[in-house]
Amino acid sequence: MITAEDIARFAELSGDRGRQHLEADASGRLMAHGLLTATLPTKLGGDVNFMARTMTFDFLKPVYAGDELTCDGVVESSALQATRIKVRFAFEVRNQDGEVVMRGVSSGQVPR
């Protein structure tokens, strides 16, 4: 779950102190940073020692404090080389209502 504390700590770390991340909207919601949401697929990559060369994110819906997110990744292609495996991933991040809030692709390598 994305918490208000997560958002505040990310604002401090990144220096992105946009009003939408620090002040609740008219509905009392605090919006998460897009790149905070993007840490989910990077966590998947970290689990397999993936070193990204490119990453493309499409932010489709805002994420708010209290949202529970899941990230699913799929290997779209791979190529075995002498010291590495070149890989292209696709991923989707969904909120607790099953709505896709972010999708993207990443290419890079995994050391052998």
C-alpha positions as CSV (number, residue, x, y, z in Angstrom):
1,M,0.0,0.0,0.0
2,I,1.2,3.5,-0.8
3,T,1.1,5.6,2.3
4,A,1.2,9.3,3.0
5,E,4.5,8.7,4.6
6,D,5.8,7.0,1.5
7,I,4.8,10.1,-0.6
8,A,6.4,12.5,1.9
9,R,9.7,10.5,2.0
10,F,9.8,10.3,-1.8
11,A,9.2,14.0,-2.0
12,E,12.2,14.6,0.3
13,L,14.4,12.1,-1.5
14,S,13.5,13.2,-5.0
15,G,13.1,17.0,-4.3
16,D,9.8,16.8,-6.1
17,R,7.6,18.9,-3.8
18,G,4.8,19.6,-6.2
19,R,1.7,20.7,-4.5
20,Q,-0.3,17.7,-5.6
21,H,2.2,15.5,-3.5
22,L,2.1,17.7,-0.4
23,E,-1.5,18.9,-0.2
24,A,-4.6,16.8,-0.2
25,D,-7.1,17.5,-3.1
26,A,-10.7,18.5,-2.6
27,S,-11.6,14.9,-1.9
28,G,-8.9,14.7,0.8
29,R,-6.5,12.5,-1.3
30,L,-2.8,12.9,-1.6
31,M,-1.4,12.0,-5.0
32,A,1.7,9.7,-5.2
33,H,4.6,10.7,-7.5
34,G,4.6,8.8,-10.8
35,L,8.2,7.7,-10.2
36,L,7.2,6.3,-6.8
37,T,4.6,4.1,-8.7
38,A,7.4,3.2,-11.2
39,T,9.5,1.7,-8.4
40,L,7.3,-1.4,-8.6
41,P,8.5,-2.7,-11.9
42,T,12.1,-1.8,-10.9
43,K,11.6,-4.0,-7.9
44,L,10.7,-6.9,-10.2
45,G,13.9,-6.3,-12.2
46,G,16.0,-6.1,-9.0
47,D,14.7,-9.6,-8.1
48,V,16.5,-11.0,-11.2
49,N,19.5,-8.6,-11.2
50,F,18.1,-6.9,-14.3
51,M,20.1,-3.9,-15.5
52,A,17.9,-1.6,-17.5
53,R,19.1,0.2,-20.6
54,T,15.7,1.8,-21.4
55,M,12.5,2.2,-19.5
56,T,9.2,3.6,-20.9
57,F,6.3,4.4,-18.6
58,D,2.7,5.3,-19.5
59,F,1.0,6.9,-16.5
60,L,-2.7,6.2,-17.1
61,K,-4.4,7.1,-13.8
62,P,-3.3,8.8,-10.6
63,V,-2.3,6.9,-7.6
64,Y,-3.2,8.1,-4.1
65,A,-2.2,7.4,-0.6
66,G,-4.1,4.3,0.6
67,D,-4.0,2.7,-2.9
68,E,-2.9,-0.9,-2.9
69,L,-0.8,-1.7,-6.1
70,T,0.2,-4.9,-7.8
71,C,2.7,-5.2,-10.6
72,D,2.8,-8.0,-13.2
73,G,5.7,-8.4,-15.5
74,V,6.2,-10.5,-18.6
75,V,9.4,-11.3,-20.5
76,E,8.6,-10.3,-24.1
77,S,11.9,-11.5,-25.6
78,S,15.3,-12.7,-24.5
79,A,18.6,-13.4,-26.2
80,L,21.3,-15.5,-24.7
81,Q,24.8,-14.1,-25.0
82,A,28.2,-15.1,-23.7
83,T,28.1,-13.1,-20.5
84,R,24.5,-11.9,-20.3
85,I,21.0,-12.4,-21.3
86,K,19.4,-9.5,-23.2
87,V,15.8,-9.1,-22.1
88,R,12.7,-7.0,-22.9
89,F,10.0,-6.8,-20.2
90,A,6.5,-5.5,-20.3
91,F,4.6,-4.6,-17.1
92,E,1.4,-3.3,-15.8
93,V,0.6,-1.8,-12.4
94,R,-3.0,-2.1,-11.1
95,N,-4.7,-0.5,-8.2
96,Q,-7.0,-2.3,-5.7
97,D,-10.0,-1.8,-8.1
98,G,-8.1,-3.7,-10.9
99,E,-7.6,-0.5,-12.9
100,V,-4.3,-0.2,-14.8
101,V,-2.6,2.9,-13.4
102,M,0.7,2.5,-15.3
103,R,2.1,0.3,-18.0
104,G,5.4,0.2,-19.7
105,V,8.4,-1.7,-21.1
106,S,12.0,-2.0,-20.3
107,S,15.0,-3.5,-22.1
108,G,18.4,-4.4,-20.7
109,Q,20.4,-7.3,-19.5
110,V,20.7,-9.9,-16.8
111,P,24.3,-11.1,-16.1
112,R,24.9,-14.9,-16.5
